[in-house]
Amino acid sequence: MARRLQFNGTSSGGTGCPSVHEDLDSREVIVHGPPLTDPQDVAQLQHLSEGQVAVVVPREVLVDYAPKDTTRAARIIDLDEFEDLFRTFEYTAWRLESRRRYASDETTDTYRQFAHTGTVQWGIDDPYCSMILAQTEAGKRVGRVRIADAPPTPGQLYLLDNAKRNSAIGEDIRNLRRVDAERLYLPREDFWIFDSRIVARLNFDSDDQLIDVELITEPAEVVRFSLVRDAARHHAVPYETFVAEE
């Protein structure tokens, strides 16, 4: 079975070499870069066995992108603390939505309305909308990229319709096809990133129920999530364009 590799980062600009990857299951680190080939250099290496290859990697690549603590205890926050992040961020709040369904959506009246009629008459008078509208009217930026399958699942179609409400309160909503997300090696993670310094990762069970919210502030990890955000946002299209293409 092939490894599940996650791209952590590179310092090389567009060439992608040297780079650091991480095995999501074993937590092993894979580094690739230009080989060390000068015989006099190779002769100085200790314990280099047959079949092994030495590569040259700038120190900052390992400092910035190698996992720092594989035993790091997750800091789980409650929903009240999670909600406070939307009140206290200063500049930007952005989310990647990568799942095929969200079980919590299916318990709502709007989901039942969408399942019955194919559309929803959205209102913006609930607490979340009021909170986000106040932030965007203050000049702060809120956005999302939603991954969509081909064809979109019922839950994804519901969120495409829901984007009308998101847009009405000032959110920038974009969509990216699953095949493009996989081509870009985007992780199948669901998270919010606030001010490029705090990540709230949403953890779900196999039934698509939200289990908990993990707060991440480790700089190298925040950088990794920021790279994911930048790639997803760059390649995604506004939801109106996505709907028109369906």
Secondary structure as GFF3:
##gff-version 3
##sequence-region A 1 246
A	DSSP	beta_strand	5	10	.	.	.	ID=ss1
A	DSSP	beta_strand	19	23	.	.	.	ID=ss2
A	DSSP	beta_strand	29	32	.	.	.	ID=ss3
A	DSSP	alpha_helix	39	42	.	.	.	ID=ss4
A	DSSP	alpha_helix	59	65	.	.	.	ID=ss5
A	DSSP	beta_strand	75	77	.	.	.	ID=ss6
A	DSSP	alpha_helix	79	88	.	.	.	ID=ss7
A	DSSP	beta_strand	92	97	.	.	.	ID=ss8
A	DSSP	three_ten_helix	103	107	.	.	.	ID=ss9
A	DSSP	alpha_helix	109	117	.	.	.	ID=ss10
A	DSSP	alpha_helix	127	137	.	.	.	ID=ss11
A	DSSP	beta_strand	141	148	.	.	.	ID=ss12
A	DSSP	alpha_helix	154	168	.	.	.	ID=ss13
A	DSSP	beta_strand	171	177	.	.	.	ID=ss14
A	DSSP	alpha_helix	178	183	.	.	.	ID=ss15
A	DSSP	beta_strand	190	194	.	.	.	ID=ss16
A	DSSP	beta_strand	198	204	.	.	.	ID=ss17
A	DSSP	beta_strand	210	216	.	.	.	ID=ss18
A	DSSP	alpha_helix	219	235	.	.	.	ID=ss19
A	DSSP	beta_strand	237	238	.	.	.	ID=ss20
A	DSSP	alpha_helix	239	245	.	.	.	ID=ss21
###
